[in-house]
């Protein structure tokens, strides 16, 4: 790669795994010349959600960053704001929320307030100059994200990925049967549904969708992928980094 070219690096779901985040920063040799895109789900799972948010907030001062909203980030924000009608508390606790609550027991109010500001500032999606779409989960509108009628889909949807996985590879992109959602963007980068569910440990491309959630919330690793070259770097298994914890397992 030409030295002066800015890399565009996309990060999969972190889920409170701060140690993994530091590891991939080292492995990818990240510098202030990189554009860093985070696909969401910063919290819930491992015990260091506050450290992850502190790190990202500080990073935003020194690096070009794009922070996408994940469903867990929104759940935690709703919890902090007391929007109880937006959360199934029991379900959230069972899916990593309990670790987040425990971790925040010793975090001071001023810091929590800064984290609330950060969580509110997250973007539902980002489209770059090469018509590449970055978002946590998916979208439903066949004309694209700008027309989405259900904004929560940006961070909850799963049919985009399931459709990409199940797609008959013999259907031509010009066929009326070809899923229109895949024709709108050059490439789509998502997290949300770990590729470990389809028995992969590395980023997976299906149609023009790249899934970079390599299961950091569970027993997998955290991945950072170079959007242009598709080179990628991965942390150790989160279960190894946090041997005393169970994460979302
Ligand atoms: Mn998610």
py3Dmol code that shows the C-alpha trace and the ligand (Angstrom):
import py3Dmol

protein = """\
ATOM      1  CA  UNK A   1       0.000   0.000   0.000  1.00  0.00           C
ATOM      2  CA  UNK A   2       1.147   3.512  -0.779  1.00  0.00           C
ATOM      3  CA  UNK A   3       2.411   5.102   2.417  1.00  0.00           C
ATOM      4  CA  UNK A   4       0.424   8.324   2.146  1.00  0.00           C
ATOM      5  CA  UNK A   5      -2.895   6.590   1.531  1.00  0.00           C
ATOM      6  CA  UNK A   6      -5.288   6.872   4.409  1.00  0.00           C
ATOM      7  CA  UNK A   7      -6.514   3.486   5.577  1.00  0.00           C
ATOM      8  CA  UNK A   8     -10.182   3.012   6.324  1.00  0.00           C
ATOM      9  CA  UNK A   9     -10.488   0.447   9.099  1.00  0.00           C
ATOM     10  CA  UNK A  10     -13.733  -1.043  10.328  1.00  0.00           C
ATOM     11  CA  UNK A  11     -14.137  -2.585  13.800  1.00  0.00           C
ATOM     12  CA  UNK A  12     -16.569  -5.350  14.721  1.00  0.00           C
ATOM     13  CA  UNK A  13     -18.627  -5.590  17.912  1.00  0.00           C
ATOM     14  CA  UNK A  14     -16.531  -5.012  21.067  1.00  0.00           C
ATOM     15  CA  UNK A  15     -18.986  -5.846  23.888  1.00  0.00           C
ATOM     16  CA  UNK A  16     -16.918  -4.465  26.763  1.00  0.00           C
ATOM     17  CA  UNK A  17     -13.784  -6.343  25.703  1.00  0.00           C
ATOM     18  CA  UNK A  18     -11.331  -3.489  26.259  1.00  0.00           C
ATOM     19  CA  UNK A  19      -8.292  -5.802  26.308  1.00  0.00           C
ATOM     20  CA  UNK A  20      -9.193  -7.031  22.834  1.00  0.00           C
ATOM     21  CA  UNK A  21      -9.580  -3.468  21.576  1.00  0.00           C
ATOM     22  CA  UNK A  22      -6.069  -2.599  22.788  1.00  0.00           C
ATOM     23  CA  UNK A  23      -4.696  -5.764  21.199  1.00  0.00           C
ATOM     24  CA  UNK A  24      -6.064  -5.021  17.727  1.00  0.00           C
ATOM     25  CA  UNK A  25      -4.853  -1.430  17.968  1.00  0.00           C
ATOM     26  CA  UNK A  26      -1.346  -2.797  18.375  1.00  0.00           C
ATOM     27  CA  UNK A  27      -1.658  -5.508  15.741  1.00  0.00           C
ATOM     28  CA  UNK A  28      -3.115  -3.193  13.081  1.00  0.00           C
ATOM     29  CA  UNK A  29      -0.485  -0.543  13.938  1.00  0.00           C
ATOM     30  CA  UNK A  30      -3.158   2.127  13.990  1.00  0.00           C
ATOM     31  CA  UNK A  31      -2.012   5.709  13.518  1.00  0.00           C
ATOM     32  CA  UNK A  32      -3.645   9.133  13.334  1.00  0.00           C
ATOM     33  CA  UNK A  33      -3.560   8.725   9.549  1.00  0.00           C
ATOM     34  CA  UNK A  34      -6.286   6.042   9.667  1.00  0.00           C
ATOM     35  CA  UNK A  35     -10.033   6.586   9.458  1.00  0.00           C
ATOM     36  CA  UNK A  36     -11.567   4.342  12.109  1.00  0.00           C
ATOM     37  CA  UNK A  37     -15.146   3.147  11.743  1.00  0.00           C
ATOM     38  CA  UNK A  38     -16.747   1.351  14.667  1.00  0.00           C
ATOM     39  CA  UNK A  39     -19.828  -0.733  13.889  1.00  0.00           C
ATOM     40  CA  UNK A  40     -21.409  -0.546  17.355  1.00  0.00           C
ATOM     41  CA  UNK A  41     -22.144  -2.783  20.325  1.00  0.00           C
ATOM     42  CA  UNK A  42     -19.387  -1.231  22.425  1.00  0.00           C
ATOM     43  CA  UNK A  43     -20.988  -2.374  25.675  1.00  0.00           C
ATOM     44  CA  UNK A  44     -22.561  -5.476  27.281  1.00  0.00           C
ATOM     45  CA  UNK A  45     -20.730  -8.736  27.740  1.00  0.00           C
ATOM     46  CA  UNK A  46     -17.279  -8.416  29.300  1.00  0.00           C
ATOM     47  CA  UNK A  47     -16.523  -6.301  32.369  1.00  0.00           C
ATOM     48  CA  UNK A  48     -14.867  -3.283  30.749  1.00  0.00           C
ATOM     49  CA  UNK A  49     -17.654  -1.390  29.004  1.00  0.00           C
ATOM     50  CA  UNK A  50     -16.762   1.868  30.851  1.00  0.00           C
ATOM     51  CA  UNK A  51     -13.119   1.558  29.743  1.00  0.00           C
ATOM     52  CA  UNK A  52     -14.182   0.939  26.146  1.00  0.00           C
ATOM     53  CA  UNK A  53     -16.335   4.080  26.093  1.00  0.00           C
ATOM     54  CA  UNK A  54     -13.608   6.174  27.783  1.00  0.00           C
ATOM     55  CA  UNK A  55     -11.132   4.980  25.178  1.00  0.00           C
ATOM     56  CA  UNK A  56     -13.424   5.728  22.224  1.00  0.00           C
ATOM     57  CA  UNK A  57     -14.292   9.192  23.553  1.00  0.00           C
ATOM     58  CA  UNK A  58     -10.578  10.021  23.908  1.00  0.00           C
ATOM     59  CA  UNK A  59      -9.798   8.473  20.520  1.00  0.00           C
ATOM     60  CA  UNK A  60     -12.260  10.816  18.873  1.00  0.00           C
ATOM     61  CA  UNK A  61     -10.021  13.737  19.921  1.00  0.00           C
ATOM     62  CA  UNK A  62      -6.946  12.380  18.180  1.00  0.00           C
ATOM     63  CA  UNK A  63      -8.160  10.222  15.265  1.00  0.00           C
ATOM     64  CA  UNK A  64     -10.748  10.439  12.508  1.00  0.00           C
ATOM     65  CA  UNK A  65     -13.536   8.282  13.916  1.00  0.00           C
ATOM     66  CA  UNK A  66     -17.025   7.250  12.858  1.00  0.00           C
ATOM     67  CA  UNK A  67     -19.127   5.683  15.591  1.00  0.00           C
ATOM     68  CA  UNK A  68     -22.157   3.630  14.551  1.00  0.00           C
ATOM     69  CA  UNK A  69     -25.003   2.771  16.939  1.00  0.00           C
ATOM     70  CA  UNK A  70     -25.515  -0.844  18.034  1.00  0.00           C
ATOM     71  CA  UNK A  71     -28.595  -2.264  19.714  1.00  0.00           C
ATOM     72  CA  UNK A  72     -26.679  -2.803  22.958  1.00  0.00           C
ATOM     73  CA  UNK A  73     -25.512   0.810  22.987  1.00  0.00           C
ATOM     74  CA  UNK A  74     -29.091   1.981  22.606  1.00  0.00           C
ATOM     75  CA  UNK A  75     -30.342  -0.439  25.285  1.00  0.00           C
ATOM     76  CA  UNK A  76     -27.752   0.874  27.722  1.00  0.00           C
ATOM     77  CA  UNK A  77     -28.555   4.480  26.837  1.00  0.00           C
ATOM     78  CA  UNK A  78     -32.272   3.831  27.376  1.00  0.00           C
ATOM     79  CA  UNK A  79     -31.414   2.267  30.726  1.00  0.00           C
ATOM     80  CA  UNK A  80     -29.286   5.269  31.760  1.00  0.00           C
ATOM     81  CA  UNK A  81     -32.008   7.695  30.693  1.00  0.00           C
ATOM     82  CA  UNK A  82     -34.694   5.691  32.481  1.00  0.00           C
ATOM     83  CA  UNK A  83     -36.575   4.911  29.255  1.00  0.00           C
ATOM     84  CA  UNK A  84     -37.752   1.645  30.732  1.00  0.00           C
ATOM     85  CA  UNK A  85     -40.550   1.187  28.186  1.00  0.00           C
ATOM     86  CA  UNK A  86     -37.875   0.772  25.489  1.00  0.00           C
ATOM     87  CA  UNK A  87     -36.091  -2.129  27.213  1.00  0.00           C
ATOM     88  CA  UNK A  88     -36.992  -5.640  28.201  1.00  0.00           C
ATOM     89  CA  UNK A  89     -34.810  -5.421  31.314  1.00  0.00           C
ATOM     90  CA  UNK A  90     -34.747  -9.140  31.965  1.00  0.00           C
ATOM     91  CA  UNK A  91     -33.667  -9.925  28.431  1.00  0.00           C
ATOM     92  CA  UNK A  92     -31.054  -7.143  28.404  1.00  0.00           C
ATOM     93  CA  UNK A  93     -29.562  -8.365  31.725  1.00  0.00           C
ATOM     94  CA  UNK A  94     -29.258 -11.878  30.328  1.00  0.00           C
ATOM     95  CA  UNK A  95     -27.580 -10.634  27.135  1.00  0.00           C
ATOM     96  CA  UNK A  96     -24.685  -8.762  28.709  1.00  0.00           C
ATOM     97  CA  UNK A  97     -26.485  -5.912  30.461  1.00  0.00           C
ATOM     98  CA  UNK A  98     -25.793  -7.301  33.896  1.00  0.00           C
ATOM     99  CA  UNK A  99     -22.018  -7.066  33.359  1.00  0.00           C
ATOM    100  CA  UNK A 100     -22.463  -3.459  32.247  1.00  0.00           C
ATOM    101  CA  UNK A 101     -24.542  -2.558  35.316  1.00  0.00           C
ATOM    102  CA  UNK A 102     -21.957  -4.167  37.583  1.00  0.00           C
ATOM    103  CA  UNK A 103     -19.080  -2.363  35.882  1.00  0.00           C
ATOM    104  CA  UNK A 104     -20.807   1.016  36.220  1.00  0.00           C
ATOM    105  CA  UNK A 105     -21.401   0.642  39.961  1.00  0.00           C
ATOM    106  CA  UNK A 106     -18.062   2.340  40.651  1.00  0.00           C
ATOM    107  CA  UNK A 107     -18.140   4.869  37.803  1.00  0.00           C
ATOM    108  CA  UNK A 108     -18.632   8.497  38.852  1.00  0.00           C
ATOM    109  CA  UNK A 109     -21.624  10.501  37.673  1.00  0.00           C
ATOM    110  CA  UNK A 110     -19.561  12.973  35.604  1.00  0.00           C
ATOM    111  CA  UNK A 111     -18.124  10.095  33.640  1.00  0.00           C
ATOM    112  CA  UNK A 112     -21.526   8.491  33.163  1.00  0.00           C
ATOM    113  CA  UNK A 113     -22.790  11.835  31.857  1.00  0.00           C
ATOM    114  CA  UNK A 114     -19.961  11.929  29.311  1.00  0.00           C
ATOM    115  CA  UNK A 115     -20.856   8.401  28.251  1.00  0.00           C
ATOM    116  CA  UNK A 116     -24.500   9.404  27.811  1.00  0.00           C
ATOM    117  CA  UNK A 117     -23.404  12.248  25.518  1.00  0.00           C
ATOM    118  CA  UNK A 118     -21.285   9.795  23.542  1.00  0.00           C
ATOM    119  CA  UNK A 119     -24.070   7.194  23.253  1.00  0.00           C
ATOM    120  CA  UNK A 120     -26.493   9.878  22.071  1.00  0.00           C
ATOM    121  CA  UNK A 121     -24.008  10.990  19.414  1.00  0.00           C
ATOM    122  CA  UNK A 122     -23.792   7.617  17.643  1.00  0.00           C
ATOM    123  CA  UNK A 123     -24.844   7.440  13.992  1.00  0.00           C
ATOM    124  CA  UNK A 124     -27.320   4.921  12.610  1.00  0.00           C
ATOM    125  CA  UNK A 125     -25.275   4.513   9.436  1.00  0.00           C
ATOM    126  CA  UNK A 126     -22.460   5.991   7.396  1.00  0.00           C
ATOM    127  CA  UNK A 127     -21.997   5.986   3.615  1.00  0.00           C
ATOM    128  CA  UNK A 128     -18.553   6.836   2.271  1.00  0.00           C
ATOM    129  CA  UNK A 129     -17.540   8.493  -0.995  1.00  0.00           C
ATOM    130  CA  UNK A 130     -17.302   5.095  -2.699  1.00  0.00           C
ATOM    131  CA  UNK A 131     -20.939   4.275  -1.866  1.00  0.00           C
ATOM    132  CA  UNK A 132     -19.952   1.795   0.827  1.00  0.00           C
ATOM    133  CA  UNK A 133     -22.508   1.507   3.612  1.00  0.00           C
ATOM    134  CA  UNK A 134     -21.531   0.941   7.247  1.00  0.00           C
ATOM    135  CA  UNK A 135     -24.141   0.070   9.847  1.00  0.00           C
ATOM    136  CA  UNK A 136     -24.607  -2.248  12.786  1.00  0.00           C
ATOM    137  CA  UNK A 137     -27.374  -4.560  11.606  1.00  0.00           C
ATOM    138  CA  UNK A 138     -29.360  -3.832   8.452  1.00  0.00           C
ATOM    139  CA  UNK A 139     -32.292  -2.013   6.872  1.00  0.00           C
ATOM    140  CA  UNK A 140     -35.604  -2.977   5.322  1.00  0.00           C
ATOM    141  CA  UNK A 141     -36.493  -0.322   2.747  1.00  0.00           C
ATOM    142  CA  UNK A 142     -35.770  -1.500  -0.788  1.00  0.00           C
ATOM    143  CA  UNK A 143     -34.725   2.028  -1.755  1.00  0.00           C
ATOM    144  CA  UNK A 144     -32.050   2.189   0.901  1.00  0.00           C
ATOM    145  CA  UNK A 145     -31.262   3.587   4.315  1.00  0.00           C
ATOM    146  CA  UNK A 146     -32.419   7.146   3.563  1.00  0.00           C
ATOM    147  CA  UNK A 147     -35.944   5.773   3.114  1.00  0.00           C
ATOM    148  CA  UNK A 148     -36.023   3.503   6.164  1.00  0.00           C
ATOM    149  CA  UNK A 149     -39.357   3.714   7.980  1.00  0.00           C
ATOM    150  CA  UNK A 150     -38.154   1.818  11.054  1.00  0.00           C
ATOM    151  CA  UNK A 151     -34.911   3.407  12.351  1.00  0.00           C
ATOM    152  CA  UNK A 152     -34.462   0.723  15.016  1.00  0.00           C
ATOM    153  CA  UNK A 153     -33.832  -1.686  12.147  1.00  0.00           C
ATOM    154  CA  UNK A 154     -30.443  -0.033  11.594  1.00  0.00           C
ATOM    155  CA  UNK A 155     -29.291  -1.667  14.819  1.00  0.00           C
ATOM    156  CA  UNK A 156     -31.635  -4.655  15.246  1.00  0.00           C
ATOM    157  CA  UNK A 157     -32.368  -6.115  11.797  1.00  0.00           C
ATOM    158  CA  UNK A 158     -31.093  -9.594  10.827  1.00  0.00           C
ATOM    159  CA  UNK A 159     -32.682 -10.416   7.480  1.00  0.00           C
ATOM    160  CA  UNK A 160     -30.074  -8.480   5.486  1.00  0.00           C
ATOM    161  CA  UNK A 161     -27.432 -10.911   6.687  1.00  0.00           C
ATOM    162  CA  UNK A 162     -29.667 -13.979   6.583  1.00  0.00           C
ATOM    163  CA  UNK A 163     -30.696 -13.140   3.018  1.00  0.00           C
ATOM    164  CA  UNK A 164     -27.045 -12.694   2.023  1.00  0.00           C
ATOM    165  CA  UNK A 165     -26.160 -16.069   3.567  1.00  0.00           C
ATOM    166  CA  UNK A 166     -29.080 -17.925   2.021  1.00  0.00           C
ATOM    167  CA  UNK A 167     -28.841 -16.309  -1.409  1.00  0.00           C
ATOM    168  CA  UNK A 168     -28.802 -18.680  -4.373  1.00  0.00           C
ATOM    169  CA  UNK A 169     -25.375 -17.886  -5.834  1.00  0.00           C
ATOM    170  CA  UNK A 170     -26.564 -18.632  -9.368  1.00  0.00           C
ATOM    171  CA  UNK A 171     -29.018 -15.691  -9.420  1.00  0.00           C
ATOM    172  CA  UNK A 172     -27.543 -12.889 -11.507  1.00  0.00           C
ATOM    173  CA  UNK A 173     -27.423  -9.398 -10.004  1.00  0.00           C
ATOM    174  CA  UNK A 174     -29.498  -8.223 -12.981  1.00  0.00           C
ATOM    175  CA  UNK A 175     -32.291 -10.722 -12.284  1.00  0.00           C
ATOM    176  CA  UNK A 176     -35.595  -9.381 -10.879  1.00  0.00           C
ATOM    177  CA  UNK A 177     -35.198 -12.119  -8.264  1.00  0.00           C
ATOM    178  CA  UNK A 178     -31.921 -10.674  -6.982  1.00  0.00           C
ATOM    179  CA  UNK A 179     -32.439  -8.966  -3.576  1.00  0.00           C
ATOM    180  CA  UNK A 180     -32.676  -5.260  -4.289  1.00  0.00           C
ATOM    181  CA  UNK A 181     -31.025  -4.321  -1.007  1.00  0.00           C
ATOM    182  CA  UNK A 182     -27.704  -5.683  -2.272  1.00  0.00           C
ATOM    183  CA  UNK A 183     -27.806  -3.596  -5.436  1.00  0.00           C
ATOM    184  CA  UNK A 184     -27.935  -0.178  -3.746  1.00  0.00           C
ATOM    185  CA  UNK A 185     -24.435  -0.013  -2.300  1.00  0.00           C
ATOM    186  CA  UNK A 186     -21.021  -1.002  -3.544  1.00  0.00           C
ATOM    187  CA  UNK A 187     -20.395  -2.879  -0.314  1.00  0.00           C
ATOM    188  CA  UNK A 188     -22.168  -3.132   3.048  1.00  0.00           C
ATOM    189  CA  UNK A 189     -20.224  -3.605   6.295  1.00  0.00           C
ATOM    190  CA  UNK A 190     -22.118  -4.928   9.306  1.00  0.00           C
ATOM    191  CA  UNK A 191     -21.691  -6.540  12.705  1.00  0.00           C
ATOM    192  CA  UNK A 192     -24.507  -7.710  14.992  1.00  0.00           C
ATOM    193  CA  UNK A 193     -24.835 -11.385  14.021  1.00  0.00           C
ATOM    194  CA  UNK A 194     -21.549 -13.143  14.893  1.00  0.00           C
ATOM    195  CA  UNK A 195     -20.020 -15.138  12.047  1.00  0.00           C
ATOM    196  CA  UNK A 196     -19.208 -17.780  14.654  1.00  0.00           C
ATOM    197  CA  UNK A 197     -22.861 -18.815  14.204  1.00  0.00           C
ATOM    198  CA  UNK A 198     -21.941 -20.005  10.710  1.00  0.00           C
ATOM    199  CA  UNK A 199     -18.721 -21.511  12.032  1.00  0.00           C
ATOM    200  CA  UNK A 200     -16.319 -18.855  10.839  1.00  0.00           C
ATOM    201  CA  UNK A 201     -13.687 -17.149  12.974  1.00  0.00           C
ATOM    202  CA  UNK A 202     -12.813 -14.473  10.402  1.00  0.00           C
ATOM    203  CA  UNK A 203     -14.806 -11.779   8.535  1.00  0.00           C
ATOM    204  CA  UNK A 204     -17.270 -13.283   6.070  1.00  0.00           C
ATOM    205  CA  UNK A 205     -18.440 -11.884   2.732  1.00  0.00           C
ATOM    206  CA  UNK A 206     -21.857 -12.969   1.436  1.00  0.00           C
ATOM    207  CA  UNK A 207     -23.116 -11.192  -1.699  1.00  0.00           C
ATOM    208  CA  UNK A 208     -21.696  -7.693  -1.191  1.00  0.00           C
ATOM    209  CA  UNK A 209     -22.163  -7.790   2.575  1.00  0.00           C
ATOM    210  CA  UNK A 210     -19.135  -8.057   4.848  1.00  0.00           C
ATOM    211  CA  UNK A 211     -19.800  -9.227   8.395  1.00  0.00           C
ATOM    212  CA  UNK A 212     -16.932  -8.322  10.732  1.00  0.00           C
ATOM    213  CA  UNK A 213     -18.535  -9.404  14.010  1.00  0.00           C
ATOM    214  CA  UNK A 214     -16.299 -12.328  14.880  1.00  0.00           C
ATOM    215  CA  UNK A 215     -18.007 -13.056  18.188  1.00  0.00           C
ATOM    216  CA  UNK A 216     -16.122 -10.865  20.670  1.00  0.00           C
ATOM    217  CA  UNK A 217     -19.128 -10.955  22.975  1.00  0.00           C
ATOM    218  CA  UNK A 218     -18.912 -14.716  23.147  1.00  0.00           C
ATOM    219  CA  UNK A 219     -15.890 -16.994  22.620  1.00  0.00           C
ATOM    220  CA  UNK A 220     -14.626 -15.364  19.452  1.00  0.00           C
ATOM    221  CA  UNK A 221     -12.281 -12.444  18.864  1.00  0.00           C
ATOM    222  CA  UNK A 222     -12.449  -8.775  17.948  1.00  0.00           C
ATOM    223  CA  UNK A 223     -11.636  -7.970  14.317  1.00  0.00           C
ATOM    224  CA  UNK A 224     -10.512  -4.837  12.533  1.00  0.00           C
ATOM    225  CA  UNK A 225     -10.734  -4.992   8.728  1.00  0.00           C
ATOM    226  CA  UNK A 226      -9.135  -2.751   6.108  1.00  0.00           C
ATOM    227  CA  UNK A 227     -12.088  -1.793   3.913  1.00  0.00           C
ATOM    228  CA  UNK A 228     -10.013  -1.448   0.731  1.00  0.00           C
ATOM    229  CA  UNK A 229      -7.532  -4.309   0.931  1.00  0.00           C
ATOM    230  CA  UNK A 230      -9.601  -6.657   3.134  1.00  0.00           C
ATOM    231  CA  UNK A 231      -6.540  -7.284   5.288  1.00  0.00           C
ATOM    232  CA  UNK A 232      -7.651  -7.874   8.855  1.00  0.00           C
ATOM    233  CA  UNK A 233      -6.260  -8.169  12.367  1.00  0.00           C
ATOM    234  CA  UNK A 234      -7.787 -10.041  15.274  1.00  0.00           C
ATOM    235  CA  UNK A 235      -7.482 -10.136  19.029  1.00  0.00           C
ATOM    236  CA  UNK A 236      -7.069 -13.247  21.101  1.00  0.00           C
ATOM    237  CA  UNK A 237     -10.249 -15.036  22.039  1.00  0.00           C
ATOM    238  CA  UNK A 238     -12.158 -12.902  24.524  1.00  0.00           C
ATOM    239  CA  UNK A 239     -12.734 -15.955  26.699  1.00  0.00           C
ATOM    240  CA  UNK A 240      -8.940 -16.182  27.035  1.00  0.00           C
ATOM    241  CA  UNK A 241      -8.552 -12.478  27.754  1.00  0.00           C
ATOM    242  CA  UNK A 242     -11.191 -12.625  30.511  1.00  0.00           C
ATOM    243  CA  UNK A 243     -10.749 -16.126  31.993  1.00  0.00           C
ATOM    244  CA  UNK A 244     -12.663 -15.257  35.178  1.00  0.00           C
ATOM    245  CA  UNK A 245     -15.743 -14.105  33.274  1.00  0.00           C
ATOM    246  CA  UNK A 246     -18.433 -15.659  31.128  1.00  0.00           C
ATOM    247  CA  UNK A 247     -19.143 -12.743  28.736  1.00  0.00           C
ATOM    248  CA  UNK A 248     -22.353 -13.397  26.831  1.00  0.00           C
ATOM    249  CA  UNK A 249     -21.778 -17.153  26.844  1.00  0.00           C
TER     250      UNK A 249
END
"""
ligand_1 = """\
1
MN
Mn -25.867 -6.170 17.972
"""
view = py3Dmol.view(width=600, height=400)
view.addModel(protein, "pdb")
view.setStyle({"model": 0}, {"cartoon": {"style": "trace"}})
view.addModel(ligand_1, "xyz")
view.setStyle({"model": 1}, {"stick": {}})
view.zoomTo()
view.show()
